[in-house]
Amino acid sequence: MFYLLIFLLEIVFLAYSEKKRWNSLVTPLNMMMLPNAVAVIIAIVYSFSNQYVPNFYLPSLIVWILGLFVFSLPSFYFSSLTQNGGFNIVIGPKDDHYKLLNIIATICILISFVKLRSLSSSLEQFGTDDFADEYQVKGLFAHMSVFICAIFAYSIYKLDRCHLYSIFVVIGSLIGMYAIGTKSWIVAPLLIGYYGRFLTGKTAFNFKNVALPGILIFGIFFLSYFLIMVIASTSEMSFDFMVFIIEHFIDYFSGANLAFSLDYQKGILEPEMGDALVAPFVNIVHLFTNEPYVNTINPIYWDIGDLGENNVRTVFGAFLCYSHSYFVFVVMSLLYSIITYTIYVKSRNSRSLFMLMANCTCLAFLTLSFFDFYWMNLTPYEILAIFIILSILL
């Protein structure tokens, strides 16, 4: 319990110091550590209360204790650079070309519909892995799908009585995003748009609205498995189906922490694969040198009982497990913090909506740090780049 106590005390201290420095709880450090604190507590309680789930190895928390300390260091410097204190970020009156973006989004959505319609698979298989394999998001179409994710986030932000067309964009984007079959690429854009609403005051910061993203994410899980297990498999909803959904949701939220604790307990069993942490950049180089792409999939799966098998390790767990080096762990933690705080400060000092969305992109993927380091994939960089480019052009 000593490690858990130190972990929780550190979070309380860092959250308090962030609030004092930034006059806001919505900072990169807080968006990383507060959701993970909840995930850790759930993982510990669930593992020790369920005899079919292995017990959480508490000394593994030392990795997050060290990681949070390192990640917090740049915050002290960057907090002196911001000119816009307080919770809300002010967006200027500049036209964000809502109608133009809707036209582009509609074209992209219609192209994705044509792609869906052309598949030989029955649409009854929609949402399954087999359907996603046939959908095959590759090449230019893959980049268009990323743009749809970005415009989905933008539409979540814009959605109100004056921007009702955003409803069509949100629903149309969701259809294409579900076809890909990866829940995280729906959850992250949802959080991006929702955080934008929080930070500009479009959505009030209260308990109901803070809890709503969690409910919506559970809804994403429910619909995903409903498509696979009820629609595609022509099964019926039952109590066992709901238990399955809840266990998979707990696995998504807390399984990575539990799996990393078991991995740490055994001495970290992954092969050294530090290149995976910067795979998008390495793979761009390999594209021109005809070398094989770097694989970012962790080959080590841990059996976590009723929660199934898990091969993800949280953000700091990934830094350590993939590199086998505390030096790389510290460097990656510092770089991640410097980049996210740079964008955070730029957003607070800017009045650009799209710079706000770039900031929210970083905050969304920091929130998902309880699961994995998503920046091993190209998609987060593309979403971030789309918003930064739009902030320059529009």
Secondary structure, 3 states (H helix, E strand, C coil): CHHHHHHHHHHHHHHHHHHHHHCCCCCHHHHHHHHHHHHHHHHHHHHHHCCCCCCCCHHHHHHHHHHHHHHHHHHHHHCCCCCCCCCCCCCCCCCCCHHHHHHHHHHHHHHHHHHHHHCCCCHHHCCCHHHHHHHCCCHHHHHHHHHHHHHHHHHHHHCCCCCCHHHHHHHHHHHHHHHHCCCHHHHHHHHHHHHHHHHHCCCCCCHHHHHHHHHHHHHHHHHHHHHHHHHCCCCCCCHHHHHHHHHHHHHHHHHHHHHHHHHHHCCCCCCCCHHHHHHHHHHHHHHHHCCCCCCCCCCCCEECHHHCEECCCCHHHHHHHHHCCHHHHHHHHHHHHHHHHHHHHHHHHCCCHHHHHHHHHHHHHHHHHHCCCHHHCHHHHHHHHHHHHHHHHC
